[in-house]
């Protein structure tokens, strides 16, 4: 999802848009997601906004807005 949104989490960490705890939370949310099949399907041909089922959507949207 991060790449599909055009985000760089390394840059977000470096410039303060994302903290270490926030980064760890993103990884934990993604790795425990129950929508892996849906995510893979969407990522194969990402069109439009991030899907609503993505738990990372609110956090990644905030990071994108600050950038």
C-alpha positions as MATLAB code, in Angstrom:
seq = 'XXXXXXXXXXXXXXXXXXXXXXXXXXXXXXXXXXXXXXXXXXXXXXXXXXXXXXXXXXXXXXXXXXX';
ca = [
       0.000    0.000    0.000;
       2.827    2.371    0.825;
       4.318    2.107   -2.673;
       0.902    2.256   -4.301;
       0.338    5.577   -2.531;
       3.733    6.858   -3.637;
       4.965    7.159   -0.056;
       8.466    6.570    1.258;
       8.411    5.573    4.921;
      12.167    6.086    5.249;
      11.688    9.724    4.284;
       8.651   10.017    6.557;
      10.750    8.728    9.461;
      13.620   11.076    8.624;
      11.475   14.199    8.333;
       9.331   13.481   11.388;
       6.025   12.710    9.676;
       6.265    9.230   11.174;
       7.772    8.120   14.461;
       9.360    4.800   15.316;
       6.320    3.635   17.263;
       4.054    4.660   14.402;
       6.208    2.724   11.955;
       6.108   -0.355   14.169;
       2.334   -0.001   14.420;
       1.967    0.139   10.647;
       3.995   -3.030   10.224;
       2.058   -4.834   12.966;
      -1.289   -3.810   11.443;
      -0.287   -4.946    7.995;
       1.160   -8.293    9.047;
      -1.933   -9.158   11.086;
      -4.444   -8.048    8.439;
      -7.302  -10.445    7.701;
      -7.679   -9.073    4.153;
      -4.494  -10.428    2.549;
      -6.235  -11.864   -0.527;
      -8.206   -8.671   -1.112;
      -5.081   -6.584   -0.611;
      -3.037   -8.620   -3.080;
      -5.831   -8.411   -5.627;
      -6.093   -4.614   -5.281;
      -2.309   -4.166   -5.375;
      -2.106   -6.139   -8.626;
      -3.962   -3.307  -10.365;
      -4.276   -0.374   -7.938;
      -6.962    1.994   -9.140;
      -8.222    5.031   -7.288;
      -8.055    5.509   -3.547;
      -6.835    2.937   -1.101;
      -9.545    0.400   -0.337;
     -11.596    0.990    2.780;
     -10.728   -2.452    4.170;
      -7.089   -1.376    4.619;
      -6.318   -0.683    8.272;
      -3.387    1.496    7.178;
      -5.545    3.884    5.176;
      -6.059    6.535    7.902;
      -2.410    6.600    8.982;
      -0.978    6.565    5.459;
      -3.408    9.275    4.391;
      -2.204   11.484    7.271;
       1.432   10.892    6.293;
       0.634   11.762    2.671;
      -1.201   14.945    3.685;
       1.788   16.139    5.734;
       4.193   15.502    2.857;
];
